[in-house]
Amino acid sequence: MKKYDVLIVGGGIYGITAAVELAKRKHSVGLINPDTIPHHMAASTDVTKAVRMEYGSDMEYFKMVEMSIDKWHEWNDFFKEQLYHEVGFLMLCKDSIESEKHTFEKHSYQNLLNAGYEPDRLDAKSIKKRFPAVNTLEYVDANFNRKAGYADSALTVQTLADYARTLGVDIHERQTANSFEIENGVLTGVKTKEGNTFQCGHALVAAGAHTPLLLPELQPYMKSTGHPVFWLRPKNKNNFIPPKFSVFTADISNSGWYGFPFLEKQGIVKIAKHSNGTSVHPEKDDRQISDAEVADMRSFVKMTFPELMDAPLVFTRRCLYIDTLDGHFWIDNHPKIKGLSVSTGGSGHGLKMAPLLGAMAADVIEGKSHMFSKRYRWRHLSSNTNQVEEARYVIDRKL
């Protein structure tokens, strides 16, 4: 079997972007994935993922998404496919954005202004006029940023996989990494459950929630959590189609709720919750949404978008995050095994950064330093580590 310069373990957004970037840098690249690409259970396999610069006071993530949005537009043009939809981003608040309850929204709004953007600050009357589905008895202040939207995530992964093949990447589907061949502290190959051994000069583990199963030394620092996703079919879609509706958050740092405008292909409005989530073993646990979670969603919808109150629930999904304890990426070389690298730790915000992830991983593999690589290096975390993403509703800031 062919020996690769780099073998990538995992064909989700981390793995496939790295494969493309490494192939463009003239490395011979192989990629193994347990199923087809996109994998039906992968975190990046979904209809939509939010793309927003709004990251509270965190200016590094702001800059990363700002750069990513420009590259999303480049991808749209290059692939002649609308992977990214710039429908805008609406932050809904129950009190003034300046209140202490809305520090995420306040800092996000101020950072947009400081960077020269011109977001629209909306009072209750303006919200109702522009976004008539919103219950303005509950939400009295808002910010709308035009330079934001959502990515068609499954289509993005599929498009990049097709592109990787044209660059010479060998994609081996239905090959599940099981163990690593290591000689004198140097990785030489990856063995699969299906009985094959893939020889390589370097391996990149980009296996999402399975990463700490393959590398148990990472288990103290990260875990997989499941988050509920709901598809609702509105009885009247008119008020849920842009520009009357956009990607939104609704008091998110105090509630976790966010969602997307009407998707014509599926005929749905997608609602989801960005919070602690539920600990989920990626192989052993089922991913069913509970009745309590459905009731929680119904209560939120009744309060926020009354038109969706009785909308049929047509599909649910538990989206798996691979959460680092601090909520930051984990993209680095293994400290003890030469020729082994990791690209993971999305913590719920990986897909929006897709245009940057491949270069970050490739630079690490080549021994370089990417402009955003420093705080995503291999590091020690403990049970006292706080999860720091301000948009996320996390009880006591602990995952």
Backbone hydrogen bonds in HBPLUS format (Angstrom, degrees):
<---DONOR---> <-ACCEPTOR-->    atom                        ^
c    i                          cat <-CA-CA->   ^        H-A-AA   ^      H-
h    n   atom  resd res      DA  || num        DHA   H-A  angle D-A-AA Bond
n    s   type  num  typ     dist DA aas  dist angle  dist       angle   num
A0004-TYR N   A0199-GLN O   3.01 MM 195  6.43 161.0  2.05 143.3 140.3     1
A0201-GLY N   A0004-TYR O   2.85 MM 197  6.42 146.4  1.97 154.3 165.5     2
A0005-ASP N   A0028-SER O   3.04 MM  23  5.14 129.1  2.31 121.5 136.1     3
A0202-HIS N   A0005-ASP O   2.97 MM 197  6.07 110.2  2.47 130.7 149.1     4
A0006-VAL N   A0028-SER O   3.12 MM  22  6.51 160.6  2.16 164.8 169.5     5
A0030-GLY N   A0006-VAL O   3.04 MM  24  6.48 160.2  2.08 155.2 161.2     6
A0007-LEU N   A0202-HIS O   2.85 MM 195  6.32 155.3  1.91 152.4 159.3     7
A0204-LEU N   A0007-LEU O   2.89 MM 197  6.31 155.9  1.95 151.5 157.8     8
A0008-ILE N   A0030-GLY O   2.81 MM  22  6.18 162.7  1.84 146.2 150.7     9
A0032-ILE N   A0008-ILE O   2.94 MM  24  6.37 160.4  1.98 171.8 178.0    10
A0009-VAL N   A0204-LEU O   2.80 MM 195  6.04 171.9  1.81 165.6 165.5    11
A0206-ALA N   A0009-VAL O   2.83 MM 197  5.55 156.3  1.88 145.5 153.0    12
A0010-GLY N   A0032-ILE O   2.90 MM  22  5.93 159.4  1.94 169.8 175.3    13
A0016-ILE N   A0012-GLY O   2.90 MM   4  5.93 172.5  1.90 163.7 166.2    14
A0017-THR N   A0013-ILE O   3.26 MM   4  5.96 155.7  2.32 131.5 137.8    15
A0018-ALA N   A0014-TYR O   3.25 MM   4  6.29 153.5  2.32 137.6 144.9    16
A0019-ALA N   A0015-GLY O   2.92 MM   4  6.15 153.0  1.99 146.7 154.6    17
A0020-VAL N   A0016-ILE O   3.11 MM   4  6.29 160.2  2.15 143.3 147.5    18
A0021-GLU N   A0017-THR O   3.05 MM   4  6.25 169.2  2.07 148.6 151.6    19
A0022-LEU N   A0018-ALA O   2.88 MM   4  5.98 168.9  1.89 155.5 158.7    20
A0023-ALA N   A0019-ALA O   2.99 MM   4  6.03 157.7  2.04 145.5 151.9    21
A0024-LYS N   A0020-VAL O   2.99 MM   4  6.20 154.4  2.05 148.9 156.0    22
A0025-ARG N   A0021-GLU O   3.09 MM   4  6.36 129.5  2.35 136.1 149.6    23
A0025-ARG N   A0022-LEU O   3.08 MM   3  4.96 131.1  2.33  91.2 104.9    24
A0027-HIS N   A0022-LEU O   3.09 MM   5  5.60 167.3  2.11 152.0 149.2    25
A0026-LYS N   A0023-ALA O   2.94 MM   3  5.00 154.1  2.01 109.0 111.6    26
A0170-ASP N   A0029-VAL O   3.07 MM 141  6.50 161.6  2.11 156.1 155.6    27
A0031-LEU N   A0170-ASP O   2.84 MM 139  6.20 146.6  1.96 166.2 162.9    28
A0172-HIS N   A0031-LEU O   2.69 MM 141  5.94 178.4  1.69 175.3 175.3    29
A0033-ASN N   A0172-HIS O   3.12 MM 139  6.44 148.2  2.22 157.4 154.2    30
A0174-ARG N   A0033-ASN O   2.76 MM 141  5.76 108.1  2.28 141.1 161.0    31
A0175-GLN N   A0033-ASN O   2.85 MM 142  5.36 161.8  1.89 134.7 135.7    32
A0042-ALA N   A0039-HIS O   3.14 MM   3  5.30 159.7  2.18 109.4 115.7    33
A0045-THR N   A0042-ALA O   3.07 MM   3  5.25 155.8  2.13 104.8 112.4    34
A0154-ALA N   A0046-ASP O   3.03 MM 108  5.41 149.7  2.12 166.9 159.6    35
A0049-LYS N   A0151-ALA O   2.99 MM 102  5.29 134.7  2.20 141.7 153.2    36
A0151-ALA N   A0049-LYS O   2.82 MM 102  5.29 159.8  1.87 152.7 157.7    37
A0051-VAL N   A0149-GLY O   2.82 MM  98  5.25 159.5  1.87 144.2 138.7    38
A0149-GLY N   A0051-VAL O   3.00 MM  98  5.25 162.0  2.03 151.1 154.2    39
A0058-ASP N   A0055-TYR O   3.13 MM   3  5.59 157.4  2.18 138.0 135.9    40
A0062-PHE N   A0058-ASP O   3.25 MM   4  6.45 155.1  2.31 139.9 147.3    41
A0063-LYS N   A0059-MET O   2.94 MM   4  6.08 164.6  1.96 145.3 148.1    42
A0064-MET N   A0060-GLU O   2.90 MM   4  6.15 157.0  1.95 148.4 155.5    43
A0065-VAL N   A0061-TYR O   2.95 MM   4  6.15 165.6  1.97 155.2 157.2    44
A0066-GLU N   A0062-PHE O   2.90 MM   4  6.10 156.1  1.96 149.0 156.9    45
A0067-MET N   A0063-LYS O   2.95 MM   4  6.16 163.6  1.98 153.1 155.8    46
A0068-SER N   A0064-MET O   2.88 MM   4  6.07 152.3  1.96 140.4 149.4    47
A0069-ILE N   A0065-VAL O   2.79 MM   4  5.98 156.1  1.85 155.6 159.0    48
A0071-LYS N   A0067-MET O   3.15 MM   4  6.49 154.8  2.21 146.0 153.4    49
A0071-LYS N   A0068-SER O   3.01 MM   3  4.96 111.4  2.49  92.7 109.5    50
A0072-TRP N   A0068-SER O   2.67 MM   4  5.98 144.0  1.79 151.5 163.5    51
A0073-HIS N   A0069-ILE O   3.11 MM   4  6.42 156.8  2.16 149.6 153.8    52
A0074-GLU N   A0070-ASP O   3.14 MM   4  6.50 148.3  2.25 136.9 145.9    53
A0075-TRP N   A0071-LYS O   2.82 MM   4  6.14 153.1  1.89 150.1 157.1    54
A0076-ASN N   A0072-TRP O   2.92 MM   4  6.25 158.7  1.96 150.7 156.3    55
A0077-ASP N   A0073-HIS O   3.07 MM   4  6.37 158.5  2.12 148.1 152.9    56
A0078-PHE N   A0074-GLU O   2.80 MM   4  5.98 164.4  1.82 153.4 158.4    57
A0079-PHE N   A0075-TRP O   2.85 MM   4  5.78 174.8  1.85 156.7 158.5    58
A0080-LYS N   A0076-ASN O   3.00 MM   4  5.58 116.2  2.42 127.3 141.2    59
A0081-GLU N   A0076-ASN O   3.26 MM   5  5.22 141.4  2.42 134.4 143.9    60
A0083-LEU N   A0081-GLU O   2.96 MM   2  5.80 119.2  2.34 112.8  95.9    61
A0152-ASP N   A0083-LEU O   2.72 MM  69  5.26 160.5  1.76 156.2 163.1    62
A0085-HIS N   A0150-TYR O   2.75 MM  65  5.38 173.1  1.76 167.8 169.9    63
A0087-VAL N   A0085-HIS O   3.04 MM   2  5.78 125.8  2.34 108.5  93.0    64
A0150-TYR N   A0085-HIS O   3.01 MM  65  5.38 155.4  2.07 143.4 149.2    65
A0088-GLY N   A0148-ALA O   2.86 MM  60  4.54 153.7  1.93 132.0 125.5    66
A0089-PHE N   A0145-ASN O   2.90 MM  56  5.25 146.8  2.01 139.5 150.4    67
A0145-ASN N   A0089-PHE O   2.93 MM  56  5.25 163.4  1.96 148.5 152.5    68
A0090-LEU N   A0247-VAL O   2.85 MM 157  6.23 161.4  1.88 151.5 156.7    69
A0249-THR N   A0090-LEU O   2.89 MM 159  6.39 145.9  2.01 161.7 165.4    70
A0091-MET N   A0143-ASN O   2.86 MM  52  5.24 166.2  1.88 155.9 159.7    71
A0143-ASN N   A0091-MET O   3.07 MM  52  5.24 145.3  2.20 134.4 145.1    72
A0092-LEU N   A0249-THR O   2.89 MM 157  5.98 170.5  1.90 151.1 153.9    73
A0251-ASP N   A0092-LEU O   2.90 MM 159  5.89 157.4  1.95 152.6 150.9    74
A0093-CYS N   A0141-ASP O   2.83 MM  48  5.16 152.1  1.91 168.1 159.0    75
A0140-VAL N   A0093-CYS O   3.01 MM  47  6.33 124.3  2.33 149.2 164.4    76
A0141-ASP N   A0093-CYS O   3.39 MM  48  5.16 161.3  2.43 142.5 140.3    77
A0099-SER N   A0096-SER O   2.88 MM   3  5.33 164.6  1.90 117.5 122.8    78
A0102-HIS N   A0099-SER O   3.05 MM   3  5.60 159.2  2.09 114.4 120.8    79
A0106-LYS N   A0102-HIS O   2.83 MM   4  6.02 162.7  1.86 155.9 161.7    80
A0107-HIS N   A0103-THR O   2.97 MM   4  5.99 174.3  1.97 149.4 151.0    81
A0108-SER N   A0104-PHE O   3.00 MM   4  6.07 159.0  2.04 147.2 154.0    82
A0109-TYR N   A0105-GLU O   2.89 MM   4  5.97 164.2  1.91 150.6 154.6    83
A0110-GLN N   A0106-LYS O   2.97 MM   4  6.17 163.1  2.00 149.2 154.3    84
A0111-ASN N   A0107-HIS O   2.90 MM   4  6.01 157.7  1.95 148.9 154.7    85
A0112-LEU N   A0108-SER O   3.13 MM   4  6.37 150.4  2.22 144.7 152.0    86
A0113-LEU N   A0109-TYR O   3.16 MM   4  6.50 159.4  2.21 148.6 153.7    87
A0114-ASN N   A0110-GLN O   2.84 MM   4  6.10 162.8  1.86 153.4 158.5    88
A0115-ALA N   A0111-ASN O   3.00 MM   4  6.07 141.0  2.15 139.1 148.4    89
A0117-TYR N   A0112-LEU O   2.93 MM   5  5.28 151.1  2.02 164.6 155.3    90
A0116-GLY N   A0113-LEU O   3.02 MM   3  5.25 161.6  2.05 109.5 114.6    91
A0120-ASP N   A0144-PHE O   2.82 MM  24  5.01 164.7  1.84 152.9 152.3    92
A0144-PHE N   A0120-ASP O   2.85 MM  24  5.01 155.6  1.91 138.4 146.7    93
A0122-LEU N   A0142-ALA O   2.90 MM  20  5.05 172.0  1.91 139.7 141.7    94
A0142-ALA N   A0122-LEU O   2.97 MM  20  5.05 128.3  2.25 149.0 154.4    95
A0127-ILE N   A0123-ASP O   2.80 MM   4  6.04 157.4  1.85 161.1 168.9    96
A0128-LYS N   A0124-ALA O   3.02 MM   4  6.24 168.3  2.03 153.7 155.6    97
A0129-LYS N   A0125-LYS O   3.13 MM   4  6.33 148.7  2.24 140.3 148.8    98
A0130-ARG N   A0126-SER O   3.03 MM   4  6.20 162.4  2.06 151.7 155.1    99
A0131-PHE N   A0127-ILE O   2.66 MM   4  5.45 160.0  1.70 158.0 164.7   100
A0134-VAL N   A0131-PHE O   3.06 MM   3  5.99 168.7  2.07 132.4 135.4   101
A0135-ASN N   A0304-THR O   2.89 MM 169  5.23 144.1  2.02 152.2 154.2   102
A0138-GLU N   A0135-ASN O   3.17 MM   3  5.82 156.6  2.22 112.7 119.0   103
A0139-TYR N   A0135-ASN O   3.19 MM   4  6.44 161.8  2.23 143.2 148.8   104
A0148-ALA N   A0146-ARG O   2.92 MM   2  5.68 132.1  2.16 107.2  92.7   105
A0156-THR N   A0152-ASP O   2.91 MM   4  6.08 147.2  2.02 148.9 159.4   106
A0157-VAL N   A0153-SER O   3.04 MM   4  6.36 162.3  2.07 155.2 157.8   107
A0158-GLN N   A0154-ALA O   2.99 MM   4  6.21 165.5  2.01 152.0 156.2   108
A0159-THR N   A0155-LEU O   2.83 MM   4  5.92 160.9  1.87 148.6 154.1   109
A0160-LEU N   A0156-THR O   2.94 MM   4  6.10 162.7  1.97 152.0 156.5   110
A0161-ALA N   A0157-VAL O   2.92 MM   4  6.08 150.7  2.01 145.5 154.0   111
A0162-ASP N   A0158-GLN O   2.99 MM   4  6.25 159.6  2.03 149.4 154.4   112
A0163-TYR N   A0159-THR O   2.99 MM   4  6.22 155.2  2.06 144.1 151.4   113
A0164-ALA N   A0160-LEU O   2.79 MM   4  5.98 155.2  1.85 146.4 153.3   114
A0165-ARG N   A0161-ALA O   3.13 MM   4  6.41 154.8  2.19 147.3 152.5   115
A0166-THR N   A0162-ASP O   3.31 MM   4  6.70 148.6  2.42 140.6 148.3   116
A0166-THR N   A0163-TYR O   3.01 MM   3  5.16 118.9  2.40  98.2 113.4   117
A0167-LEU N   A0163-TYR O   3.16 MM   4  6.53 131.9  2.41 142.6 155.8   118
A0167-LEU N   A0164-ALA O   3.00 MM   3  5.07 134.4  2.22  98.1 111.3   119
A0169-VAL N   A0164-ALA O   3.05 MM   5  5.41 161.9  2.09 147.5 141.8   120
A0168-GLY N   A0165-ARG O   3.05 MM   3  5.14 160.6  2.09 105.4 110.9   121
A0193-LYS N   A0176-THR O   2.79 MM  17  5.54 152.8  1.86 156.1 162.6   122
A0178-ASN N   A0191-LYS O   2.77 MM  13  5.67 160.4  1.80 159.5 152.6   123
A0179-SER N   A0191-LYS O   3.33 MM  12  5.25 160.3  2.37 131.0 132.8   124
A0191-LYS N   A0179-SER O   2.86 MM  12  5.25 162.7  1.89 145.2 150.4   125
A0181-GLU N   A0189-GLY O   2.84 MM   8  4.92 173.0  1.84 133.6 136.0   126
A0188-THR N   A0181-GLU O   2.83 MM   7  5.50 166.8  1.85 151.5 152.8   127
A0183-GLU N   A0186-VAL O   2.83 MM   3  5.19 161.5  1.86 151.1 147.6   128
A0186-VAL N   A0183-GLU O   2.99 MM   3  5.19 150.4  2.08 106.5 116.0   129
A0338-LYS N   A0185-GLY O   2.89 MM 153  6.21 151.0  1.98 171.1 162.6   130
A0187-LEU N   A0338-LYS O   2.89 MM 151  6.14 173.6  1.89 175.0 173.1   131
A0200-CYS N   A0188-THR O   2.99 MM  12  5.63 167.0  2.00 132.4 134.7   132
A0190-VAL N   A0198-PHE O   2.88 MM   8  5.20 150.1  1.97 136.7 145.5   133
A0198-PHE N   A0190-VAL O   2.83 MM   8  5.20 169.7  1.84 152.6 152.8   134
A0192-THR N   A0196-ASN O   2.85 MM   4  5.39 152.3  1.93 160.5 164.8   135
A0195-GLY N   A0192-THR O   3.02 MM   3  5.48 164.2  2.05 113.2 116.7   136
A0203-ALA N   A0339-GLY O   2.85 MM 136  6.23 154.6  1.91 151.6 158.1   137
A0341-SER N   A0203-ALA O   2.87 MM 138  6.25 157.0  1.93 160.2 166.9   138
A0205-VAL N   A0341-SER O   2.85 MM 136  6.19 170.5  1.86 148.3 147.2   139
A0343-SER N   A0205-VAL O   2.97 MM 138  6.23 161.1  2.01 153.3 150.8   140
A0210-HIS N   A0207-ALA O   2.98 MM   3  5.29 148.6  2.08 141.8 136.1   141
A0211-THR N   A0208-GLY O   2.99 MM   3  5.55 165.0  2.01 119.3 124.3   142
A0213-LEU N   A0210-HIS O   2.98 MM   3  5.19 138.5  2.15 105.8 118.5   143
A0214-LEU N   A0210-HIS O   3.12 MM   4  6.48 148.9  2.22 155.3 164.2   144
A0214-LEU N   A0211-THR O   3.10 MM   3  5.26 122.5  2.44 101.7 115.4   145
A0215-LEU N   A0211-THR O   2.89 MM   4  6.09 148.4  1.99 149.9 160.3   146
A0218-LEU N   A0215-LEU O   2.90 MM   3  5.86 170.1  1.91 132.6 135.7   147
A0219-GLN N   A0216-PRO O   2.97 MM   3  5.26 158.9  2.02 111.7 118.5   148
A0221-TYR N   A0218-LEU O   2.90 MM   3  5.45 151.7  1.98 119.5 128.6   149
A0325-LEU N   A0221-TYR O   3.04 MM 104  5.84 148.9  2.14 153.7 152.3   150
A0223-LYS N   A0323-ASP O   2.83 MM 100  5.32 149.5  1.92 145.4 154.4   151
A0323-ASP N   A0223-LYS O   2.74 MM 100  5.32 147.2  1.85 167.1 161.4   152
A0280-VAL N   A0224-SER O   3.13 MM  56  5.75 170.5  2.14 134.3 136.7   153
A0225-THR N   A0321-TYR O   3.01 MM  96  5.29 153.1  2.09 139.1 147.7   154
A0321-TYR N   A0225-THR O   2.78 MM  96  5.29 165.1  1.81 161.0 165.4   155
A0226-GLY N   A0278-THR O   2.66 MM  52  5.02 160.2  1.70 143.0 148.8   156
A0278-THR N   A0226-GLY O   2.96 MM  52  5.02 154.3  2.03 135.8 144.0   157
A0227-HIS N   A0319-CYS O   2.85 MM  92  5.08 147.7  1.95 133.8 144.5   158
A0319-CYS N   A0227-HIS O   2.82 MM  92  5.08 148.0  1.92 157.6 147.6   159
A0273-LYS N   A0228-PRO O   3.34 MM  45  6.05 145.9  2.46 163.6 168.5   160
A0229-VAL N   A0317-ARG O   2.78 MM  88  5.03 137.1  1.97 160.2 168.0   161
A0317-ARG N   A0229-VAL O   3.04 MM  88  5.03 148.4  2.14 138.2 140.8   162
A0230-PHE N   A0271-ILE O   2.81 MM  41  5.22 163.1  1.84 167.3 169.8   163
A0271-ILE N   A0230-PHE O   2.91 MM  41  5.22 161.8  1.95 151.0 157.2   164
A0231-TRP N   A0315-PHE O   2.89 MM  84  5.14 152.9  1.96 162.0 157.3   165
A0314-VAL N   A0231-TRP O   2.97 MM  83  5.73 149.3  2.06 152.0 160.5   166
A0232-LEU N   A0269-VAL O   2.93 MM  37  5.22 173.1  1.93 150.0 152.3   167
A0269-VAL N   A0232-LEU O   2.73 MM  37  5.22 153.7  1.80 151.8 161.1   168
A0233-ARG N   A0312-PRO O   2.96 MM  79  5.44 160.3  2.00 154.2 160.7   169
A0240-PHE N   A0237-LYS O   2.84 MM   3  5.38 162.7  1.87 127.4 132.1   170
A0262-PHE N   A0240-PHE O   2.76 MM  22  5.34 178.3  1.76 155.5 155.9   171
A0244-LYS N   A0241-ILE O   2.93 MM   3  5.68 134.5  2.15 141.7 136.0   172
A0248-PHE N   A0259-GLY O   3.05 MM  11  5.46 159.6  2.10 135.1 138.5   173
A0259-GLY N   A0248-PHE O   3.05 MM  11  5.46 149.6  2.14 143.9 145.0   174
A0250-ALA N   A0257-TRP O   3.12 MM   7  5.68 164.9  2.14 145.3 144.6   175
A0254-ASN N   A0251-ASP O   2.96 MM   3  5.64 151.2  2.05 121.5 130.5   176
A0255-SER N   A0251-ASP O   2.96 MM   4  5.89 112.6  2.43 139.1 154.2   177
A0255-SER N   A0252-ILE O   3.13 MM   3  4.83 149.3  2.23  94.5 103.8   178
A0256-GLY N   A0252-ILE O   2.58 MM   4  4.34 143.9  1.70 117.4 130.1   179
A0274-HIS N   A0256-GLY O   2.63 MM  18  4.49 163.9  1.66 130.1 134.1   180
A0258-TYR N   A0272-ALA O   3.04 MM  14  5.61 154.9  2.11 158.8 158.5   181
A0272-ALA N   A0258-TYR O   2.94 MM  14  5.61 167.7  1.96 158.7 157.2   182
A0260-PHE N   A0270-LYS O   3.03 MM  10  5.50 148.0  2.14 157.6 163.1   183
A0263-LEU N   A0268-ILE O   2.81 MM   5  5.46 160.7  1.85 157.4 163.2   184
A0267-GLY N   A0263-LEU O   2.65 MM   4  5.48 135.0  1.84 149.5 164.9   185
A0393-TYR N   A0274-HIS O   3.15 MM 119  6.41 159.3  2.19 158.0 151.9   186
A0285-ASP N   A0281-HIS O   3.27 MM   4  5.27 159.5  2.32 131.7 137.4   187
A0293-GLU N   A0290-SER O   3.15 MM   3  5.21 122.7  2.49  95.4 109.1   188
A0294-VAL N   A0290-SER O   3.12 MM   4  6.50 153.8  2.19 147.7 154.8   189
A0295-ALA N   A0291-ASP O   2.92 MM   4  6.18 159.5  1.96 149.3 154.9   190
A0296-ASP N   A0292-ALA O   2.94 MM   4  6.13 149.8  2.03 141.0 149.3   191
A0297-MET N   A0293-GLU O   2.97 MM   4  6.23 156.2  2.03 145.8 151.6   192
A0298-ARG N   A0294-VAL O   2.90 MM   4  6.18 159.3  1.94 152.1 157.9   193
A0299-SER N   A0295-ALA O   2.99 MM   4  6.18 153.9  2.05 146.1 152.6   194
A0300-PHE N   A0296-ASP O   3.04 MM   4  6.31 156.2  2.10 145.7 152.1   195
A0301-VAL N   A0297-MET O   2.88 MM   4  6.14 166.0  1.90 158.2 161.4   196
A0302-LYS N   A0298-ARG O   2.96 MM   4  6.07 162.2  1.99 147.3 152.2   197
A0303-MET N   A0299-SER O   3.19 MM   4  6.34 152.4  2.27 141.6 148.3   198
A0304-THR N   A0300-PHE O   2.90 MM   4  6.03 149.2  1.99 149.8 159.3   199
A0305-PHE N   A0301-VAL O   2.80 MM   4  5.15 145.6  1.92 133.6 145.0   200
A0308-LEU N   A0305-PHE O   2.81 MM   3  5.70 162.2  1.84 134.6 139.7   201
A0309-MET N   A0306-PRO O   3.04 MM   3  5.06 163.6  2.07 109.1 113.8   202
A0311-ALA N   A0308-LEU O   3.03 MM   3  4.88 166.1  2.05 106.7 110.7   203
A0347-SER N   A0322-ILE O   3.15 MM  25  5.49 155.5  2.21 129.6 130.3   204
A0327-GLY N   A0324-THR O   3.01 MM   3  5.00 147.8  2.12 101.1 111.3   205
A0388-VAL N   A0326-ASP O   3.32 MM  62  5.99 165.7  2.35 127.3 125.3   206
A0330-TRP N   A0344-THR O   2.88 MM  14  5.22 161.9  1.91 137.0 132.8   207
A0344-THR N   A0330-TRP O   2.99 MM  14  5.22 152.9  2.06 131.5 140.2   208
A0331-ILE N   A0376-TYR O   2.81 MM  45  5.51 151.2  1.89 143.0 152.9   209
A0332-ASP N   A0342-VAL O   3.01 MM  10  5.56 142.7  2.16 143.0 154.6   210
A0342-VAL N   A0332-ASP O   2.82 MM  10  5.56 159.0  1.87 162.0 168.6   211
A0334-HIS N   A0340-LEU O   2.76 MM   6  5.57 172.8  1.76 157.7 155.1   212
A0349-HIS N   A0346-GLY O   2.90 MM   3  5.46 172.9  1.91 125.3 127.8   213
A0353-MET N   A0350-GLY O   2.99 MM   3  5.47 140.9  2.15 112.4 123.3   214
A0354-ALA N   A0351-LEU O   2.95 MM   3  4.98 162.1  1.98 113.5 115.4   215
A0356-LEU N   A0353-MET O   2.80 MM   3  5.63 161.7  1.83 135.3 141.3   216
A0357-LEU N   A0353-MET O   3.27 MM   4  6.31 142.1  2.42 145.7 154.3   217
A0360-MET N   A0356-LEU O   3.16 MM   4  6.37 157.1  2.21 154.6 161.6   218
A0361-ALA N   A0357-LEU O   3.05 MM   4  6.29 165.2  2.07 156.5 159.0   219
A0362-ALA N   A0358-GLY O   2.92 MM   4  6.09 161.9  1.95 149.9 155.7   220
A0363-ASP N   A0359-ALA O   2.91 MM   4  5.95 159.7  1.95 146.5 151.5   221
A0364-VAL N   A0360-MET O   3.20 MM   4  6.40 158.2  2.25 143.4 149.0   222
A0365-ILE N   A0361-ALA O   3.01 MM   4  6.28 163.3  2.03 152.1 156.4   223
A0366-GLU N   A0362-ALA O   2.94 MM   4  6.16 151.4  2.03 146.4 154.4   224
A0368-LYS N   A0363-ASP O   2.71 MM   5  4.82 156.5  1.76 157.8 151.2   225
A0367-GLY N   A0364-VAL O   3.03 MM   3  5.09 159.4  2.08 105.7 111.2   226
A0373-SER N   A0370-HIS O   3.05 MM   3  5.01 168.0  2.06 117.2 115.9   227
A0376-TYR N   A0373-SER O   3.22 MM   3  5.47 151.6  2.30 109.4 117.9   228
A0385-THR N   A0382-SER O   2.90 MM   3  5.35 167.1  1.92 118.7 122.2   229
A0387-GLN N   A0397-ARG O   2.77 MM  10  5.18 164.4  1.79 142.1 147.6   230
A0392-ARG N   A0389-GLU O   3.33 MM   3  5.78 144.8  2.46 107.0 115.8   231
A0397-ARG N   A0394-VAL O   3.22 MM   3  5.03 167.2  2.24 113.5 113.3   232
A0398-LYS N   A0395-ILE O   3.35 MM   3  6.46 175.3  2.35 130.5 129.7   233
